[in-house]
Amino acid sequence: MSKHGFYITELKVEGYGKKPAKISFQNGYNLVSGVSDTGKSYVFSCLNYMLGQQDSPKSIPESEGYINFYLGLKTYDGKDITIYRKLNAKSVFVKYSTVSEYSNSELKSEEYPLKNQKKKTYSTFLLELNGLDNKSLKKSKTKKVNLLYSYIRKLSLISETTVVVENSPFYPTGQVIDQTLYQSILIFLLTGKDFSNFVPEEKEDLRKSRLNGQLDFVQSRIESLSKEVDELSTTHSKILASSIDSDLEKLKLEYNNLSSDINKLYTRKSSKFKEVEKKKSSILFLNELIERLQLLKSHYTSDLNRLSFIDEGQNLLAQLQTVNCPLCEAEMKSEKLQEIEKDISVKESIDIERNKIISKLEDLESTIIENKKELSKCKVDLINLTKDYNGLDESIKEVFSPKLELIKEKIDKINEVISSKSKIEIFDKELNYYFLEKKNLEVLIKLKPTPQTPEKVDEKLMDSFVKTLKSVLKAWNYPKSDSVIFDPDSKIFDFVISGKARSAYGKGMRAVSYTAVIYALLKYCDEESIPFTRTLIVDSPLTTYHGKDKKTAEDEIDTNIEHSFYNYFASQKMNFQFIMFDNKIPQSNLVEDIHYIEFSGEEGEGRNGFFPNA
């Protein structure tokens, strides 16, 4: 058994200085019966209001001053929920509690607006309770919409004026514009599959606007391409007047001759370049060598200066006379004289060394002079080689460039011919495509929109549902209920009972069959475990005339149907809730088998009505 869904446990209405008016319900069948003007229809409108209807309950004299509404719900997984809504309010407050516990401030409540694009709405909350959240429907062939609880409410809360209408029970609004929407709802309820994968068509005005826009673009492309082809054809014909083959032969000959001459020049240029680089290397080497020789020369010169200084010192020492010690008058010893003589021999060594250095300096100076001469020659050679190299470069440019430009111009002309021919072929193909596209668009624009057709209902699934409906009608003793056929025509989308359209029966029989269709739908969905609502509320299915209305033959319902109707629900164990309001009362022996609430309409005789006695 599914844990989705809820049933109503209690409705309470309060006002300042007023005794609360309340009524309790149970899961399964509930009958609120009694005479007119006892508040039955007001209770129905309150239930509608508390389940999301925008308009407040229709005011009656007894309801004056009542402004606070409480609705108790019980989910099928055992949770108590209380819905609070003020009169004329555009939002509700939800608290997980019983109605009697709602005033407990420790329990938090959540506010849900009836309409809001950014915040979770009351509709979403109710859909989630029923396992119907995030479902998509087909509203028309051009539009897909999300399932709203208001669609479910209109199917399952059936007023006393709705239950007798000639329209299909699956068209609760009676509006042609809503037919496709409710067709898709029925298909969803029969199959359990929504229309998430449905891809809407374009609206006719948008379709035509889009196609006309495409046609304008195609026409502009045709004009543009035609102009391009004309211009290319003119250019192409002019160029073709000259001989392309002859030009190509000349170009080949000129190219070969030019290539041979240029190759020779490039070979010579390359050779000169190598010679230039070689001379540059020689100059660098000679500069470096001369610099090093000059450095060596400076070292030799320094050595000569040092030897000259030592030699000068020896000359000064040689001029000194030998005398006695100025302190002790002692004579100079012989060994001291020998040392002086040795110092005299140093002079000879200095002279020998000086002569060697002078000889080296002379050789070095000669080498430097020779290298400088070589350096000068290399510089002159470099100037001449560079001049020859630049001359070759200029010759290449003077010979190559003009002829190359001429060949290039001729090649460009040939390429232009080839290119123009290719472009013309491409543009011709593109033009053919756009001409074909233009014809297709013109045909599509002239097409008349296809009429909206009813959604196709699976015959096997509908046969299964019809079987459920027939069993209900038969149990209620509805005459000739063995033959029940569904008519899928969009204008009808209803049942034919015993060869007669359901809408063709009198008001009384229409009310019974309307109730049977919706009750069978809940029963089918419950048996197939398809999420729907598990609360059906019907006002006056057995009483089709009210108040001062004059009773007519078509209002009549056979008493056998009434008795069978009550017998059926007294014996049924239902997995959903059916709340019924009616003037008719059940047989006395069945009262204990149903949840029965009687509004007597008389003070002192049980419960007078919905509102307590003053």
Buried (B, 14 or more C-beta within 10 A) or exposed (E): EBEBBBBBBBBBBBBEEBEBBBBBBBBBBBBBBBBBBBBBBBBBBBBBBBBBBEEBBEEBEBBEEBBBBBBBBBBBEEEBBBBBBEBEBEBBBBBBBBBEBBEEEEEEBEEBBBEBEEEEBBBBBBBBBBBBBEBBBBBBBBBBBBBBBBBBBBBBBBBBEBBBBBBBBBBBBEEEEBBBBBBBBBBBBBEBEBBEEBEBEEBEEEBBEBBEEBBEEBEEBBEEBEEBBEEBBEBBEEBEEEEBEEBEEEBEEBBEEBEEBBEEBBEBBEEBBEBBEBBBEBBEBBBEBBEEBEEBBEEBEEBBEBBEEBBEBBEEEEEEEEEEEEEEEEEEEEEEEEEEEEEEEBBEEBEEBBEEBEEBBEEBEEBBEEBBEBBEEBBEBBEEBBEBBEEBBEBBEEBBEEBBEEBEEBBEBBEBBEBBBEBBEEBEEBBEBBEEBBEBBEEBEEEEEEEBEBBEBEEEBBEBBBEBBBBBBBBBBBEEBEEBEBBBEBEBBBBBBEEEEBBEBBBBBBBBBBBBBBBBBBBBBBEBEBBBBBBBBBBBBBBBBBEEEEEEEBBBBBEEBBBBBBBBBBEBEBBBBBBBBBBBBBEEEBBEBBBBBBBBBEEEEEBBBBBEEE
